[in-house]
Amino acid sequence: MPASDLRTRLQRLRLQKVKRGLPPSVPLDVVTVRSQARRINHPTANAEPHTTLPGSEIVTRLGAYQLVENYYPLDFTHGPRRLAEAFERDPLTAALLAKDEALAEADLRGLAFLDTETTGLAGGAGTLAFLVGVGLFEGEQFVLRQYFLRDPGEEQALLTALVDDLSLRTGWVTFNGRAFDLPLLETRLVLNRQRGALGRKPHLDLLFPARRLYRGRLESCSLGHLEQHVFNIVREQDDVPGYLIPQMYQDYLRTGDPSEMHRVIYHNAMDILSMVTLTAHVLEIFATPFESGRFKIQDSSSKSAARKPKAERGTQAPTSSFQPPAPNLQPDDLLRLAQWHDDNDRPAEAETAYTSALEGQLDLETRRAGLLRFAALLKRQDRRAEAAPLWEQLASFTLDDPEPFVELAKYYEWHTRDISLAVKWAERALAVVGSWPKGWKREEAKAELEHRLERLRGKRGSESQ
């Protein structure tokens, strides 16, 4: 048997094994409520999934393709949020997250939510986007259109229709689309002689703000993991793991059996809806107002009065008159926001967020990171006297990092001129480094600290004479 045939058979066996192990469906009453909450535009979508594709054939002068359309009311809830919340947020926050000023004055209703399913996860010129999901706010409803490639020969017709649908949109919202979905679509358009057809538009990639908030706090920042652990969204049994989708489409092309494509189309639709929910979530969190004074950590029964957020320093983004609601934030959320403001040169907002986060309950490692960043911010502003208590807090529980001890030694040597205290902190720094494993790193740090101590002791001796 040729190696390629053996590989194909093994892939199919693996696919069948994984499908048998998929989680059970959610309760029937939940499925019924979800089904009744949306109206399927095309009757063929309700046909027996083992005999026909959902949606309708669309015939154009360039050929045909399959289109699946679903319509949702704006108050439809996916997880904890209504779909309409995605455009009820401050566009300035979207501009800051996307690092594109064009979004600051944009109507967020005009954004298109994009997600692709492809024949390969590595991208490249040989990878097809066989299913493109597009979520749009149109009038008083959210329209989910899914363009399906029944055969690779239909690609030009599908891409042309997709470009027409997106032509009037103000920008894109994706999840990891900056690295994958958009470059792939642009490559396919170039190969179909439609270079630049999508144009240059603002792009909010939700992966980056999601990582800002949840990296290190969750096992994964994948969209599916965020669904489960942030929004408590449970997918139905119709769903399928994303890594199986390329092989499932290859099987569809080989056999013509469309039954598994229903699951792929469901998977794509859920991704789009979850992106809308995630957009509302991150825009609310990152719009949290931090002005002079302190942000009070809220519980679920109270909300402080909303205040207008300051424009990002260091950018030309205009201010906004939008009054965002103050979200319920945990200390970990506040610390992530403090680091975001800090990284984007908004020291006043960062200081308020650091102060509020450190007043709450944090695990030791998270507190250590917050104290280090806050102290560094104060040091850059030449406010070392205010940073010193933060370094002392760090020194009280730090076992392997000499940085707070060294910073205190510098502070007492150069700013308070208390050489005896400077010697004490330098000696403690040397003790920390002495506990490190043997190696060049330890020897280099020890030599530097011993040189500092020698100089400090010489200063102390001169002062005592």
N, C-alpha and C positions, 0 to 999 in steps of 0.2 A: 504494500500500500504506500503510495507517495506520502512524503512527510506533510505536505500541505493538507491532504485529505484527513490524515490522522489528527492534525491540529484542529481542523474544523469540527471533527466529531467530538474531540475532547472539550472544545468550547461549548458545544451544544449540551453535552452531558453536564457541564458545570452550570450552565444556564438553567437547566431543568432542576438541578439540585438546589440552587439558590431560590428559584421560584417556589419550590415546595416548602422552603423555610421562611417565606415571607410572613410577617405578623398577621394575626387575624384582623378582620374588618372591625370598624367601630360599630356600636349598637345600631340596629336597624332604624330606630326612631330618629337617631342623629342623622343618618344618611337621608331619611325621608325629609326631614326639615331642610337640610342643605339642598336637596334636589328641588323642593318647592320654592326655595328662595331665589332661584334663578330660572329664567325662561330661555329655553333653547330655541334659536331662531329658525333652524332648519329641521323639518320633521325627520329627515333621514338620520339625525343624530341619535334618535331613539331606536333605530333598527337593531336587530340582533347583531351584537358585536362580532360574532364569529363568521358573519357572512359579508359584511360591508363596512366600509369606513364611516365614521361619523361625519357630519357636515354635508356639503354639496360640491359638485364639480362646477368650477368657474371656467368658462371658455372665453379666451381672448384672441386677438389677432396673432399673438405670438405662441399660442398654444393653450393648454388647460392645466389646472392645478386643483387641489382640494382645499376648501376653506371651511373651517369650523368657527362658528360665532356663538358666543354666550353673552347675555346681557344681565347686568346686576344693578339693582337700585343703589343710590349713593349711600343709603343707610344700611346696606348689607354689611354684616360684621364677619371679618375673617380673623379668628383669634379674638383678642380683646378690643379691637378697634373697628370703627366704621371706615369704609373705603374713602369717604369724603374727607377724613382727617388728613389725608396725604396732601391735599391742596389748601387746607385751612391753616397751615403753618406759615412761619415767616420765610419769605423767599430770600431774605438776606442770609439766613442761616444756610440755606441750600447753596448760595453763592460762596460762602466761606468754606463749606465742606467740599464743594467741587473745585474750589480755587478758580472760579470763573465769575467775574463781575457781571457778566451778561444776565445771570440768573437773579441778581438782586432786585431788578425791577420787572421780572417776568411773572406771568400768571402761571402758577404751578399746575393749573388744569391743562396746560398745553404740553406737558411732558408726556413722553411715550415710554412705557415700561417694556423692555425688550429682554427676551430670553430665547436661546437657540438650543436645539438638540441636533447633534452632529454624528457623522460617521466615524469620528475619532476624537479623542480627547487631547491630542497633541497639536492639533491645528495643522497649518501648512496648506499648500496649494491643492493637495489631493483630498482634502477634507471637505465634505459637503455639509451644508446646513439644511437638513431635510425637513426640519420643522422649526418655524419661527413664530414665537408667540409675541403678540403686541397688545398691550393693555392701554386703553385710551379713555379719558373722560370726555364724553360727548353729550352735551345738554345735561339732562338730569339722570344720566346713567353712566355706568362704567362698562365699556365694550371690550371684550376679550376676543381678538381675532387670532386664529392659528392657521398659518399657511403651511400646508403639508405637501411634500414632494412625493407623488406616487411613483415617479420614475425620474431618474436623473435628467432625462431629456426635457422635462418640464421646468428646468431651473430658470431659464430666461423669463418665462411667463410669470413665474412666482416672484422673482426678484423685482420685475417691473411693477407688479401690483403692490408689492411691499413698499417700494420707493414712493409710489403715488400716495399710499396711505400715510406715509411719514412726512411728506413734503411740507406740510404746514405746521408741524410740531415744533415747539420751542427748544426742545432738547431731549436727551435720553436719560433714563434711569435703568441701571443694570446691577447685577451682582457679579463682580469679577469680569464685567464686560470690557473694561479698558484693556485688559490683557488677552481676552479670548473672543467674546462675541462680536464686538465691533471690528477688530482686525480681520476676523474670519469673513464677516459679511462684506467688508471692503475688498478683500481678496477675491471673493466670488463675483462681485460686481466688476472688478477689473477684468477678470477672465471672461466675463460676458459683455465686454466693451461698454461698461457703464461706470468708468472711473469717476470718482468723486460724486456719485449720484446722491449719496446721503448728505453731503455737504459738511461744513464745519459748524457744529452746534454744541452748546454746553452739555456736559456729561457728568452726571452724578453717579459715581460707582459706589454702591452701598457697602462693598466689602471693606473699604478703608475706615469709615466711621464705625462699622461693626467691630472691626479689630481694635479700634481705639477704646471701645467700651468693654469688650469681653475677652480680649486675648489674655491668657493666663488665668482668667476667672472661669472659663468654660473649657471643656476638653477640646472643643473644636469651634471654629467660627464659621463653619459651613452654614449655608442657608437652612438646610434640614435640621441641623443641631440648634440653631437659633429658634426655629419654629417650635421645637419640642421644649426647650429649656427656658426660653424667655416668654414665648407667647402661648405655650400649652396647646399648640395645634397638633391634632392627631390625624394623620392621613388615613384614608380608607384603604382597604385591601387592594384596590385598583392600582395603587402606586407601585413603582418599581425602582430599585436602586439605579442611580444614574450611570454607574460604570457598566451596567448590562445593556444600556440603550443602543450603543453602536451595533452590537451583535444582533440584537432583536430586529433592528432595521435591515441588516444584511439578510436575516432569515426571511423577513417580509418580502424583500426583492426576489429572493430565490424561490419562495413557495407561493407568493401571492396571497397568503393567509393574513388578513388584516386584524385578527383578534388581539394580538399583542400590541398593536399600534394604539388601541384604545387606552391601554395603560400608559403608554408613552405620552399621549395627548393629555391624559389626566395629570401626569407628573409635571408636564410643562405648564398647564393651567394653574396648578397649585403653586409652582414657583413664582408665576406672575402675581398672583394674589398675595403671596407672602412678601414679595417685594413692596407692594403697596403698603402693607401693614408695617414693614420695617422702615419704610420712608417716613411714615407718620411718627414712628417711635424715635428715630434718630433726630428728626427735625425738632421734635419736642424737647428731647434731652439736651441737645446742643444749643438750643435757644434759651436755656436757663439763664435768667438775668443775674449777673454778678456785677454790682456796682460798689461804690465805697461802702464800708460797713460790712456786715456779716450776713450770709445766707443761712437761714435757719433750716436745719434738717427737719423735713416734714414727716409726719406719720400719715397713715391712710385716711384719717378723719379730718385733716385740715389742710388748707392751702393758703399760702401767703399771697398778698396782692401782687398781681403781675406788674412788672416794670419793663420799660423798654430796654433792650440790650444795647450795649455800646457797639459801634462799628469796629471792625478789626483794625488795630493799629498796624502800620506798616503796609497797608494796602489802600487802594483807591475806592474800595467798595462804599457806596453811599449808605447813609443811615436809613433806617426804616421806621415808619410810624406804627408798625404792627405791634400789638400788645399780646405777647404769648402768655398762655397760662403757665404757672409755675408747677412743674411736674413733681411727683413724689420721688425723691432721690435717696439712695443709700450712701453711706460714706465712701464706698468703693466707686460709685458713680461720680461723686463729687471730686474724688482724687483723679479719675480719668479726665474729667473736664478741666481740672486745674492744669494737668500736664498738657492738654490741648491748647489752652490759652497761653501757657508758658511757651510752648514751642512756636506759637504764632505771634509772639511779641505783644501780648496783652497782659502786662504785669499786674495791673490793678485787679482785673478779673481773676487772674491766676492766684493772687494773694488771698482774695476772699474765698475762693474755692478750696485752696490748701488749708486755710484756717478752719473752715467748716468741716472739711473731711477729717482733719486730725482731732476734732472734738468728738468724733464718733468712734464706734467700735471697729477696729481694723486688726487683722492678724499681724503678727510681728513683722513678717517680711514685707507686707504691704505698707505698714507704718514706716518701716525703715526707708523704703523707696520714697514715700511722701516727705519724710523729714529731710532726706538728702536733697530732693529737688527744691523744696521750699527754702532750705538754707542756702542753696546755690543761687536761687533767685534774689534773696536778700543780699547776699555777698556781691552779686553783680551791681546792685544798686548802692553799694558802699554802706550797707546797713548791718555791719558785722556785729554790733552790740545786740541787735535783735536776732541775729542768726546764732549767737553763742548758746542760748538756752536750747535751741534745736540740736546743736552738735552735742550738748551735754546729755540730752535725752537719748540720742543715738549711742553715745559712749556707755550709757547705763545698761544696755542690753546687747551691744555689738561684741562679738567674740573673735571675728576674723578679719575685720576691716579697719585699718589704721586711719582712714580718712578723717573721721570726726576728731580723733585725738590730735592729728597733725594740724587740722584747722584751728583747734583751740590753742595749740602751742603757738601758732602764728599770731592768733588774735592777742594773746596775752603778751607776747614779745613786742609786737609792733604797735598795738593800739592802746593797751592799758599800761604797758611798760612794767608789767609784773613778771619779772624774770623767773622768780621761784615757781610760780604757777606754770609758766611756759615750760620749765624743766620737768615739772611733774607730768604734764600732758605728753611731752615728748618721750619720757620714760615709759609711760603706759602704751604709747604707740609702738615702742620697741618691743615691749612684752607681747603685744598682739602679733607682730611680725615673727617673733621668736617661736610662736606656736605653729607656724606654717610648716608644711613638709619641706624637707631639704631640697635644694635646687637653686638654680641661678636667680630665680625671681626673689626668693627669700634673701639670698646673699646681697643682691643689689639693693633691696629695700633696707636691709639692716645697715649697710654701709652708709646710705644716705641719712638715716636717722642717727646713727652714731656720730656722723659729721655734724649734724644739727645740735646734738646734745653737747658735743665738745665745745662748740661755739657758744651755746647758751651758758654752760658752766663757766667758761672763761669770762663771759659778760657778768655773771653773778659774782665771780671772784673779784672783778674790777670794782664793782659797786660796793662790795663790803670793805674794801680797803680805804 
